[in-house]
Amino acid sequence: MTADPSVGEIADRWEVERELRRVVDRLGALPLARAAAAAGDVQVCARRLVTVGRRLGVPIPTDAQVPDLGPSGLAALIAVLGRDCLDAVPQGDAHGLQDMHAALVELRRTLP
């Protein structure tokens, strides 16, 4: 049995991709009222992913703001930011993967 990376182990690419899918699927399945209630937590995660992306070299302007897409756009927001970060992670960069994984796990745990 492998250790759960959400409790301190280094996540690998497959685990981060799986967590991204889980979060995006869950956000997409939420009724709009519940998605609206989760919007603040999603924005926090999105800002963390932007920070990770910038560190990995994703060309995000320094003055760019995370857009407010409303409750129906939350899944797409996390999907795009997460995929951009994953695509930018160099092979073997465990730190970038771990930061992404931690942000996604924290978001998933706050979702209704």
N, C-alpha and C positions, 0 to 999 in steps of 0.2 A: 504494500500500500504506500502511495506517495504522500508526502506531507502537503498540507493545504497551504498554498502560497499566501493566502490572505492572513495567515498568522505568522508572517515573518520570513518564510522561505522565498527564494528568488523565483519569480514567475518566468516561464518560458513563453515563446511566441504563441504556441498553441493555446496555452491557458489564457493569455491576454485576448486572443481572438475569440475564444469561447465566452469570456466574460463580457466582451463588447457585444457579441450576439445576444447574450442573455439580457443585458441592460436595454438594448435597442428593442428587442422583442417585447420586453415587459413594458417599456414606455409606450410602444405602439399599441399595446392591448389595453392600456388604462382608459377608462371612461374620461371624457374631457374634463369633467369637474375634478376628478382625482389627479389628472395630469396637471391641471392648473395649480392644485395644491402642492404639487411636487416641483413646480417651476423654479423656485429658489434654489433647491438642492441641485437641480439639473444645471442651473447657471454656474453654481460653484464648481461643479465637476467640469463644465465646459471651459471655464477660466483656467482650471488646473491643466486640462489637456492642451490649451493654447500655450501655456507656459512650457509644458513638456515639448510641444511641437517646435516652438522657437528654439529651445535648447538643442533639439535634434536637427535644426536647419530648415524646417518648413518655412517657406517665405511668407510669414505673417507680418504685415506692417506693425511697427511698434505702437502706432496710434489706433490700431484696429480695436473695435469693441465687439464682444460677443453679442450677436443680435438677439433680440427678443422675438422669437418666432411664434409665440403663443403656444397653447397646450397641444395643438395638432402638429407642431413642428419640432417638438422636443426630441423625438426619436431620431429624426433626420439630422438634427444638430449634433447629437452625440455620435451618430454613425459616421458623419463626414469628418468631424474632428478626430475621432478614434482611428479611422482608416488613414487619414493623412499622417497621423503620428506613427502608426504601424508601418506604413510605407517608408517612413524616414528613418526607422530604427536600423542602425547598421548591424550586420550579422554579429552576434555575440555581445551586444550592448545590454547587459542584464539590468543596468541602472534605469535606462529609459523604459524598458518593459515593466520593471517593478513600480515605477512612478505611475505609469498608466494603469496597471492592474490595481494598485491601491486606490486610485481615484474612482475607478469603475466599481470596485467592491463596495467602497463607502457609499456611493450613490445607490447601488442596488439595495443595500441594507436599509436605506432611508425611504425607499419607495413604498407606497401603500399597497 
